[in-house]
Amino acid sequence: MITSETPSLSRRALLGSIPVLGLLAVSACSSPTSPATPSATTTAASGAASASTSASSSAGSTAAGSVTQLAQAFQATLGNDLQAQLLQDYSLANAKLWSNLPQALLSGGMGGGPGGGGGTGPRVGLNLADLGEAQLAAFNKLLAAATGSTKGLGYEEIQQHLNADEYLAANGGGSDYGRTGYYIAFLGTPTEAGTWEFQFGGHHLAVANTYTNGSLAGATPSFRGIEPNGAFDYNGASNQPLAVKEAAFAALLAGLTADQQSQAKLGKTYSDLLLGPGQDWAFPTTEEGIQASGLSAEQKKLVLAAIAGYVNDVADDDAATILKRYETEIDDTYVAYSGTTALTEQNDYIRIDGPSVWIEFSMQRGIVLSGNHPHSLWRDRSTDYGGTKA
């Protein structure tokens, strides 16, 4: 377990001041946490009133409480200068600007490839550090609506994730880490007609939800990594952002018999993700591992639970729809791993490869801290970037 004394409140900690969410184990029974209204040291940008009028008039018949409406409401809190940073062209080139690396390491652009950070340059959009109190409150409502209410996943996981990057900043990472390294972009204009993407990301995090005619068209690529891994204390509360995902993977492998584990074991070592940043649509053409059609009903449930650990990072109704599709494809889905079944050692690796779903989890060496930490990724063969390929 990784713990520390409560750090003094830095500019990053004051930014947003989102209440720290305690560690939520798989069996937690506390009630869901509503999006909190954060405080901030910056003030709202000028022109917010006129922006609000403009956004309201463009909302039209947008459903109250929908992601589109909340995106419009967030945009309305921004002045013209901040709106210009937020609103980017809807293009595949912009959609690909996500990475697992801190923004400072992307300033010169980096090539794709496993372990390389991927992408073609720095993230676009509005820096989280530039939002004032009302703007942060509006953003958190949007983020909660887009990422769902499942305990320990979605919105809750992201808040703990931001706490983890603050922890890194205070424990050796310095200014390259923390909430100030996260960016928000709308690729295209949020409306109920046409296509746009809600993009939010920074170190170890990529949210890329694409909406067409008001409905979710794709929620991938979706990247989740974390350092420190395991439980850590931040501002008096315990956090463990990837606890649910890691527990589901461990349960899946532990639920296989020794013979099934042998069938699932890959013949080579995987030191990072195959389909990380910059590796779009590079899905292997040959399945490896054990096919779920040969598993028992209970073992199939374990596979689906591991998949749900990623799908439930999107809005609840959308997640249920996606999970139904993946469940219909379960018999043609494969599970494969390398390293140990504990998934705690460097180069431990697991993947789930189906007709649509692709999920990878890879244990890496520590960068800022000693010990290991995971990278993980959810992709979809047909709906990555909302299906946009050009």
Disulfide bonds with the S-S distance in Angstrom:
none
